[in-house]
Amino acid sequence: MYAKDGDLKLKKALDEAIYPDVKTYQGQLPDLKKSPREFCVYSVRSMSSQTYEDNRLVAGQDSILLRYYHAKGMRLAKVRERERVIMEALLNAEFTCPSGAFELGDIDDIGYNTTGFELNLFSWGG
């Protein structure tokens, strides 16, 4: 069990901030034949801390890795603005991002540059 719906909270925050311009996918790359200019992929990395009482989760923390993919050749100013919008949406949704955004390059060798965000979300069960 994870913190209370951390992945759903992330998806909702991103959809409200950047959808339909940028779609967000859970755990896998989209169909690249449709040539999206930008997209996000997230995965829950770990359950670093959980507290139980009476065999029930009362608190937990999700560690989520978000990758923002942008087509090579996109204007850097547009990429930086999108990164700021993503970060602001996540911080407003009560995520923390201790290391900030960081460049990953074309990590999947698919023709997209990638920005990474390591996120944490602490929540109470209930």
Long-range contacts (C-beta under 8 A, 24 or more apart in sequence): 1-47, 1-50, 1-57, 1-60, 2-44, 2-47, 2-60, 2-62, 3-47, 3-50, 3-59, 3-60, 3-61, 3-62, 3-121, 3-122, 3-123, 4-57, 4-60, 4-123, 4-124, 4-125, 4-126, 5-123, 6-44, 6-62, 6-64, 6-121, 6-123, 7-42, 7-44, 7-62, 7-64, 9-93, 9-94, 9-95, 9-121, 10-42, 10-64, 10-66, 10-90, 10-93, 10-95, 10-119, 10-121, 11-42, 12-93, 13-89, 13-90, 13-92, 13-93, 13-95, 14-40, 14-86, 14-89, 14-90, 16-89, 17-85, 17-86, 17-88, 17-89, 18-82, 18-85, 18-86, 18-89, 22-68, 22-82, 29-69, 29-108, 29-110, 32-110, 37-70, 37-71, 37-74, 38-68, 38-69, 38-70, 38-71, 38-74, 38-82, 39-68, 39-69, 40-66, 40-67, 40-68, 40-69, 40-86, 41-66, 41-67, 41-69, 42-66, 42-67, 45-118, 48-120, 56-125, 57-125, 58-124, 58-125, 58-126, 59-122, 59-123, 59-124, 59-125, 60-122, 60-123, 60-125, 61-120, 61-121, 61-122, 61-123, 62-119, 62-120, 62-121, 62-123, 63-118, 63-119, 63-120, 64-95, 64-118, 64-119, 64-120, 64-121, 65-116, 65-117, 65-118, 65-119, 66-90, 66-116, 66-117, 66-119, 67-104, 67-107, 67-114, 67-115, 67-116, 67-117, 68-101, 68-114, 68-115, 68-116, 68-117, 69-110, 69-112, 69-113, 69-114, 70-112, 70-113, 70-114, 70-115, 71-111, 71-112, 71-113, 72-106, 72-111, 72-112, 72-113, 74-113, 79-113, 79-115, 83-115, 86-117, 87-117, 90-117, 90-119, 94-121, 94-123, 95-119, 95-120, 95-121, 96-120, 96-121, 96-122
